[in-house]
Amino acid sequence: MTDTPELTRHQTLVLDALSRAEAPASAYSLLDQLREQGLRAPLQVYRALEKLMEYGLVHRVESLNSFVACAHPHEHKLETVVFAICDNCGRVDEFSDAAIERRLKGWGKDHAFRMHSAAIEMHGTCGNCSAA
């Protein structure tokens, strides 16, 4: 997405909370953080998250059942996003890699599968935790 969409108040609150978070956040932890700002129901958070994901501003980290703000919201030239997840501190780094995307698309072509998008999650230990 090249243009930043007009965000609703709830979308802005959710995106700001995720941008400040040091680790992925669940919808319910976001709700707990944002109750005083007027979010009262899980559905309000889920609707905001759904739109933010549609806009490419937020990603769902499936294995953690949580969400992160996109590290590069205007740079998704590739359809594949990779998450490096530290199992020790919870840090999530996001990156894209053209070689990985080529391999996935090559497999898709060989198997008559048309990939629209892909998210790969790697679990391990980040450099900070390894050094500690």
PyMOL CGO cylinders between C-alpha atoms (Angstrom):
from pymol import cmd
from pymol.cgo import CYLINDER

trace = [
    CYLINDER, 0.00, 0.00, 0.00, 1.46, 3.34, -1.00, 0.3, 1, 1, 1, 1, 1, 1,
    CYLINDER, 1.46, 3.34, -1.00, -0.95, 5.76, 0.70, 0.3, 1, 1, 1, 1, 1, 1,
    CYLINDER, -0.95, 5.76, 0.70, -1.70, 5.75, 4.39, 0.3, 1, 1, 1, 1, 1, 1,
    CYLINDER, -1.70, 5.75, 4.39, -5.42, 5.10, 4.80, 0.3, 1, 1, 1, 1, 1, 1,
    CYLINDER, -5.42, 5.10, 4.80, -7.65, 7.30, 6.94, 0.3, 1, 1, 1, 1, 1, 1,
    CYLINDER, -7.65, 7.30, 6.94, -7.83, 5.43, 10.24, 0.3, 1, 1, 1, 1, 1, 1,
    CYLINDER, -7.83, 5.43, 10.24, -10.74, 5.45, 12.65, 0.3, 1, 1, 1, 1, 1, 1,
    CYLINDER, -10.74, 5.45, 12.65, -10.16, 6.38, 16.28, 0.3, 1, 1, 1, 1, 1, 1,
    CYLINDER, -10.16, 6.38, 16.28, -10.21, 2.72, 17.36, 0.3, 1, 1, 1, 1, 1, 1,
    CYLINDER, -10.21, 2.72, 17.36, -7.79, 1.72, 14.58, 0.3, 1, 1, 1, 1, 1, 1,
    CYLINDER, -7.79, 1.72, 14.58, -5.43, 4.51, 15.61, 0.3, 1, 1, 1, 1, 1, 1,
    CYLINDER, -5.43, 4.51, 15.61, -5.56, 3.48, 19.27, 0.3, 1, 1, 1, 1, 1, 1,
    CYLINDER, -5.56, 3.48, 19.27, -4.86, -0.17, 18.42, 0.3, 1, 1, 1, 1, 1, 1,
    CYLINDER, -4.86, -0.17, 18.42, -2.05, 0.67, 16.00, 0.3, 1, 1, 1, 1, 1, 1,
    CYLINDER, -2.05, 0.67, 16.00, -0.44, 3.05, 18.50, 0.3, 1, 1, 1, 1, 1, 1,
    CYLINDER, -0.44, 3.05, 18.50, -0.61, 0.40, 21.25, 0.3, 1, 1, 1, 1, 1, 1,
    CYLINDER, -0.61, 0.40, 21.25, 0.99, -2.20, 18.98, 0.3, 1, 1, 1, 1, 1, 1,
    CYLINDER, 0.99, -2.20, 18.98, 3.66, 0.26, 17.84, 0.3, 1, 1, 1, 1, 1, 1,
    CYLINDER, 3.66, 0.26, 17.84, 4.64, 0.90, 21.47, 0.3, 1, 1, 1, 1, 1, 1,
    CYLINDER, 4.64, 0.90, 21.47, 4.57, -2.77, 22.47, 0.3, 1, 1, 1, 1, 1, 1,
    CYLINDER, 4.57, -2.77, 22.47, 7.88, -4.52, 23.02, 0.3, 1, 1, 1, 1, 1, 1,
    CYLINDER, 7.88, -4.52, 23.02, 6.38, -7.91, 22.13, 0.3, 1, 1, 1, 1, 1, 1,
    CYLINDER, 6.38, -7.91, 22.13, 3.37, -9.19, 20.20, 0.3, 1, 1, 1, 1, 1, 1,
    CYLINDER, 3.37, -9.19, 20.20, 0.03, -8.44, 21.86, 0.3, 1, 1, 1, 1, 1, 1,
    CYLINDER, 0.03, -8.44, 21.86, -3.18, -10.45, 21.93, 0.3, 1, 1, 1, 1, 1, 1,
    CYLINDER, -3.18, -10.45, 21.93, -6.50, -8.80, 21.16, 0.3, 1, 1, 1, 1, 1, 1,
    CYLINDER, -6.50, -8.80, 21.16, -7.50, -9.18, 24.82, 0.3, 1, 1, 1, 1, 1, 1,
    CYLINDER, -7.50, -9.18, 24.82, -4.30, -7.57, 26.11, 0.3, 1, 1, 1, 1, 1, 1,
    CYLINDER, -4.30, -7.57, 26.11, -4.94, -4.69, 23.70, 0.3, 1, 1, 1, 1, 1, 1,
    CYLINDER, -4.94, -4.69, 23.70, -8.50, -4.41, 25.03, 0.3, 1, 1, 1, 1, 1, 1,
    CYLINDER, -8.50, -4.41, 25.03, -7.18, -4.28, 28.61, 0.3, 1, 1, 1, 1, 1, 1,
    CYLINDER, -7.18, -4.28, 28.61, -4.71, -1.52, 27.64, 0.3, 1, 1, 1, 1, 1, 1,
    CYLINDER, -4.71, -1.52, 27.64, -7.32, 0.52, 25.78, 0.3, 1, 1, 1, 1, 1, 1,
    CYLINDER, -7.32, 0.52, 25.78, -10.40, 0.27, 28.02, 0.3, 1, 1, 1, 1, 1, 1,
    CYLINDER, -10.40, 0.27, 28.02, -9.82, 3.72, 29.49, 0.3, 1, 1, 1, 1, 1, 1,
    CYLINDER, -9.82, 3.72, 29.49, -9.65, 5.18, 25.97, 0.3, 1, 1, 1, 1, 1, 1,
    CYLINDER, -9.65, 5.18, 25.97, -13.14, 3.86, 25.17, 0.3, 1, 1, 1, 1, 1, 1,
    CYLINDER, -13.14, 3.86, 25.17, -12.67, 0.37, 23.77, 0.3, 1, 1, 1, 1, 1, 1,
    CYLINDER, -12.67, 0.37, 23.77, -15.06, -1.81, 25.75, 0.3, 1, 1, 1, 1, 1, 1,
    CYLINDER, -15.06, -1.81, 25.75, -15.68, -4.97, 23.72, 0.3, 1, 1, 1, 1, 1, 1,
    CYLINDER, -15.68, -4.97, 23.72, -13.41, -7.54, 22.07, 0.3, 1, 1, 1, 1, 1, 1,
    CYLINDER, -13.41, -7.54, 22.07, -15.28, -7.05, 18.80, 0.3, 1, 1, 1, 1, 1, 1,
    CYLINDER, -15.28, -7.05, 18.80, -14.11, -3.42, 18.66, 0.3, 1, 1, 1, 1, 1, 1,
    CYLINDER, -14.11, -3.42, 18.66, -10.48, -4.54, 18.89, 0.3, 1, 1, 1, 1, 1, 1,
    CYLINDER, -10.48, -4.54, 18.89, -10.94, -7.38, 16.40, 0.3, 1, 1, 1, 1, 1, 1,
    CYLINDER, -10.94, -7.38, 16.40, -12.59, -5.07, 13.85, 0.3, 1, 1, 1, 1, 1, 1,
    CYLINDER, -12.59, -5.07, 13.85, -9.76, -2.56, 14.20, 0.3, 1, 1, 1, 1, 1, 1,
    CYLINDER, -9.76, -2.56, 14.20, -7.15, -5.31, 13.85, 0.3, 1, 1, 1, 1, 1, 1,
    CYLINDER, -7.15, -5.31, 13.85, -8.90, -6.75, 10.79, 0.3, 1, 1, 1, 1, 1, 1,
    CYLINDER, -8.90, -6.75, 10.79, -8.82, -3.40, 9.00, 0.3, 1, 1, 1, 1, 1, 1,
    CYLINDER, -8.82, -3.40, 9.00, -5.23, -2.68, 10.06, 0.3, 1, 1, 1, 1, 1, 1,
    CYLINDER, -5.23, -2.68, 10.06, -4.18, -6.07, 8.65, 0.3, 1, 1, 1, 1, 1, 1,
    CYLINDER, -4.18, -6.07, 8.65, -6.08, -5.31, 5.44, 0.3, 1, 1, 1, 1, 1, 1,
    CYLINDER, -6.08, -5.31, 5.44, -4.16, -2.02, 5.19, 0.3, 1, 1, 1, 1, 1, 1,
    CYLINDER, -4.16, -2.02, 5.19, -0.86, -3.85, 5.75, 0.3, 1, 1, 1, 1, 1, 1,
    CYLINDER, -0.86, -3.85, 5.75, -0.14, -1.97, 8.96, 0.3, 1, 1, 1, 1, 1, 1,
    CYLINDER, -0.14, -1.97, 8.96, -0.45, -4.96, 11.32, 0.3, 1, 1, 1, 1, 1, 1,
    CYLINDER, -0.45, -4.96, 11.32, 0.46, -8.65, 11.08, 0.3, 1, 1, 1, 1, 1, 1,
    CYLINDER, 0.46, -8.65, 11.08, -0.94, -11.60, 12.93, 0.3, 1, 1, 1, 1, 1, 1,
    CYLINDER, -0.94, -11.60, 12.93, 1.66, -13.91, 14.43, 0.3, 1, 1, 1, 1, 1, 1,
    CYLINDER, 1.66, -13.91, 14.43, -0.26, -17.18, 14.18, 0.3, 1, 1, 1, 1, 1, 1,
    CYLINDER, -0.26, -17.18, 14.18, 1.89, -19.32, 16.48, 0.3, 1, 1, 1, 1, 1, 1,
    CYLINDER, 1.89, -19.32, 16.48, 1.52, -16.78, 19.29, 0.3, 1, 1, 1, 1, 1, 1,
    CYLINDER, 1.52, -16.78, 19.29, -2.12, -15.90, 18.56, 0.3, 1, 1, 1, 1, 1, 1,
    CYLINDER, -2.12, -15.90, 18.56, -1.09, -12.26, 18.71, 0.3, 1, 1, 1, 1, 1, 1,
    CYLINDER, -1.09, -12.26, 18.71, -0.44, -9.18, 16.62, 0.3, 1, 1, 1, 1, 1, 1,
    CYLINDER, -0.44, -9.18, 16.62, 2.48, -6.88, 15.79, 0.3, 1, 1, 1, 1, 1, 1,
    CYLINDER, 2.48, -6.88, 15.79, 2.69, -3.52, 14.06, 0.3, 1, 1, 1, 1, 1, 1,
    CYLINDER, 2.69, -3.52, 14.06, 4.26, -3.89, 10.62, 0.3, 1, 1, 1, 1, 1, 1,
    CYLINDER, 4.26, -3.89, 10.62, 7.92, -2.95, 10.71, 0.3, 1, 1, 1, 1, 1, 1,
    CYLINDER, 7.92, -2.95, 10.71, 7.86, -1.76, 7.09, 0.3, 1, 1, 1, 1, 1, 1,
    CYLINDER, 7.86, -1.76, 7.09, 4.26, -0.79, 6.25, 0.3, 1, 1, 1, 1, 1, 1,
    CYLINDER, 4.26, -0.79, 6.25, 5.08, 0.90, 2.96, 0.3, 1, 1, 1, 1, 1, 1,
    CYLINDER, 5.08, 0.90, 2.96, 7.79, -1.44, 1.74, 0.3, 1, 1, 1, 1, 1, 1,
    CYLINDER, 7.79, -1.44, 1.74, 5.92, -4.70, 1.07, 0.3, 1, 1, 1, 1, 1, 1,
    CYLINDER, 5.92, -4.70, 1.07, 7.00, -5.25, -2.48, 0.3, 1, 1, 1, 1, 1, 1,
    CYLINDER, 7.00, -5.25, -2.48, 7.19, -8.95, -1.71, 0.3, 1, 1, 1, 1, 1, 1,
    CYLINDER, 7.19, -8.95, -1.71, 4.22, -11.09, -0.75, 0.3, 1, 1, 1, 1, 1, 1,
    CYLINDER, 4.22, -11.09, -0.75, 6.13, -13.14, 1.80, 0.3, 1, 1, 1, 1, 1, 1,
    CYLINDER, 6.13, -13.14, 1.80, 6.79, -11.90, 5.33, 0.3, 1, 1, 1, 1, 1, 1,
    CYLINDER, 6.79, -11.90, 5.33, 9.12, -13.75, 7.69, 0.3, 1, 1, 1, 1, 1, 1,
    CYLINDER, 9.12, -13.75, 7.69, 8.94, -13.40, 11.46, 0.3, 1, 1, 1, 1, 1, 1,
    CYLINDER, 8.94, -13.40, 11.46, 11.93, -14.29, 13.65, 0.3, 1, 1, 1, 1, 1, 1,
    CYLINDER, 11.93, -14.29, 13.65, 10.44, -14.92, 17.10, 0.3, 1, 1, 1, 1, 1, 1,
    CYLINDER, 10.44, -14.92, 17.10, 12.61, -15.11, 20.21, 0.3, 1, 1, 1, 1, 1, 1,
    CYLINDER, 12.61, -15.11, 20.21, 11.18, -17.77, 22.50, 0.3, 1, 1, 1, 1, 1, 1,
    CYLINDER, 11.18, -17.77, 22.50, 13.07, -16.25, 25.43, 0.3, 1, 1, 1, 1, 1, 1,
    CYLINDER, 13.07, -16.25, 25.43, 12.14, -12.54, 25.42, 0.3, 1, 1, 1, 1, 1, 1,
    CYLINDER, 12.14, -12.54, 25.42, 9.25, -12.54, 22.94, 0.3, 1, 1, 1, 1, 1, 1,
    CYLINDER, 9.25, -12.54, 22.94, 10.85, -10.12, 20.50, 0.3, 1, 1, 1, 1, 1, 1,
    CYLINDER, 10.85, -10.12, 20.50, 9.60, -10.43, 16.92, 0.3, 1, 1, 1, 1, 1, 1,
    CYLINDER, 9.60, -10.43, 16.92, 11.67, -9.19, 13.99, 0.3, 1, 1, 1, 1, 1, 1,
    CYLINDER, 11.67, -9.19, 13.99, 10.03, -8.94, 10.58, 0.3, 1, 1, 1, 1, 1, 1,
    CYLINDER, 10.03, -8.94, 10.58, 11.73, -9.18, 7.22, 0.3, 1, 1, 1, 1, 1, 1,
    CYLINDER, 11.73, -9.18, 7.22, 11.14, -10.15, 3.60, 0.3, 1, 1, 1, 1, 1, 1,
    CYLINDER, 11.14, -10.15, 3.60, 13.52, -12.07, 1.37, 0.3, 1, 1, 1, 1, 1, 1,
    CYLINDER, 13.52, -12.07, 1.37, 13.28, -12.25, -2.43, 0.3, 1, 1, 1, 1, 1, 1,
    CYLINDER, 13.28, -12.25, -2.43, 15.05, -15.64, -2.58, 0.3, 1, 1, 1, 1, 1, 1,
    CYLINDER, 15.05, -15.64, -2.58, 12.52, -17.22, -0.22, 0.3, 1, 1, 1, 1, 1, 1,
    CYLINDER, 12.52, -17.22, -0.22, 9.67, -15.74, -2.22, 0.3, 1, 1, 1, 1, 1, 1,
    CYLINDER, 9.67, -15.74, -2.22, 11.12, -17.08, -5.50, 0.3, 1, 1, 1, 1, 1, 1,
    CYLINDER, 11.12, -17.08, -5.50, 11.38, -20.57, -4.00, 0.3, 1, 1, 1, 1, 1, 1,
    CYLINDER, 11.38, -20.57, -4.00, 7.79, -20.49, -2.76, 0.3, 1, 1, 1, 1, 1, 1,
    CYLINDER, 7.79, -20.49, -2.76, 6.48, -19.20, -6.07, 0.3, 1, 1, 1, 1, 1, 1,
    CYLINDER, 6.48, -19.20, -6.07, 8.55, -21.81, -7.91, 0.3, 1, 1, 1, 1, 1, 1,
    CYLINDER, 8.55, -21.81, -7.91, 7.00, -24.56, -5.82, 0.3, 1, 1, 1, 1, 1, 1,
    CYLINDER, 7.00, -24.56, -5.82, 3.57, -23.05, -6.47, 0.3, 1, 1, 1, 1, 1, 1,
    CYLINDER, 3.57, -23.05, -6.47, 4.18, -22.99, -10.20, 0.3, 1, 1, 1, 1, 1, 1,
    CYLINDER, 4.18, -22.99, -10.20, 5.38, -26.62, -10.18, 0.3, 1, 1, 1, 1, 1, 1,
    CYLINDER, 5.38, -26.62, -10.18, 2.26, -27.69, -8.26, 0.3, 1, 1, 1, 1, 1, 1,
    CYLINDER, 2.26, -27.69, -8.26, -0.32, -25.43, -9.94, 0.3, 1, 1, 1, 1, 1, 1,
    CYLINDER, -0.32, -25.43, -9.94, -0.75, -23.42, -6.74, 0.3, 1, 1, 1, 1, 1, 1,
    CYLINDER, -0.75, -23.42, -6.74, -1.12, -19.66, -6.97, 0.3, 1, 1, 1, 1, 1, 1,
    CYLINDER, -1.12, -19.66, -6.97, 0.28, -18.00, -3.85, 0.3, 1, 1, 1, 1, 1, 1,
    CYLINDER, 0.28, -18.00, -3.85, -1.38, -14.76, -2.80, 0.3, 1, 1, 1, 1, 1, 1,
    CYLINDER, -1.38, -14.76, -2.80, 0.70, -14.23, 0.33, 0.3, 1, 1, 1, 1, 1, 1,
    CYLINDER, 0.70, -14.23, 0.33, 2.76, -16.15, 2.86, 0.3, 1, 1, 1, 1, 1, 1,
    CYLINDER, 2.76, -16.15, 2.86, 3.95, -15.67, 6.42, 0.3, 1, 1, 1, 1, 1, 1,
    CYLINDER, 3.95, -15.67, 6.42, 6.79, -17.75, 7.76, 0.3, 1, 1, 1, 1, 1, 1,
    CYLINDER, 6.79, -17.75, 7.76, 7.49, -17.93, 11.48, 0.3, 1, 1, 1, 1, 1, 1,
    CYLINDER, 7.49, -17.93, 11.48, 10.90, -18.92, 12.79, 0.3, 1, 1, 1, 1, 1, 1,
    CYLINDER, 10.90, -18.92, 12.79, 11.30, -19.62, 16.52, 0.3, 1, 1, 1, 1, 1, 1,
    CYLINDER, 11.30, -19.62, 16.52, 14.63, -19.45, 18.30, 0.3, 1, 1, 1, 1, 1, 1,
    CYLINDER, 14.63, -19.45, 18.30, 16.77, -17.14, 20.42, 0.3, 1, 1, 1, 1, 1, 1,
    CYLINDER, 16.77, -17.14, 20.42, 17.58, -13.54, 19.46, 0.3, 1, 1, 1, 1, 1, 1,
    CYLINDER, 17.58, -13.54, 19.46, 21.08, -12.09, 19.55, 0.3, 1, 1, 1, 1, 1, 1,
    CYLINDER, 21.08, -12.09, 19.55, 20.44, -10.16, 22.78, 0.3, 1, 1, 1, 1, 1, 1,
    CYLINDER, 20.44, -10.16, 22.78, 19.28, -13.26, 24.64, 0.3, 1, 1, 1, 1, 1, 1,
    CYLINDER, 19.28, -13.26, 24.64, 22.10, -15.37, 23.18, 0.3, 1, 1, 1, 1, 1, 1,
    CYLINDER, 22.10, -15.37, 23.18, 24.67, -12.82, 24.38, 0.3, 1, 1, 1, 1, 1, 1,
    CYLINDER, 24.67, -12.82, 24.38, 23.19, -12.64, 27.90, 0.3, 1, 1, 1, 1, 1, 1,
]
cmd.load_cgo(trace, "trace")
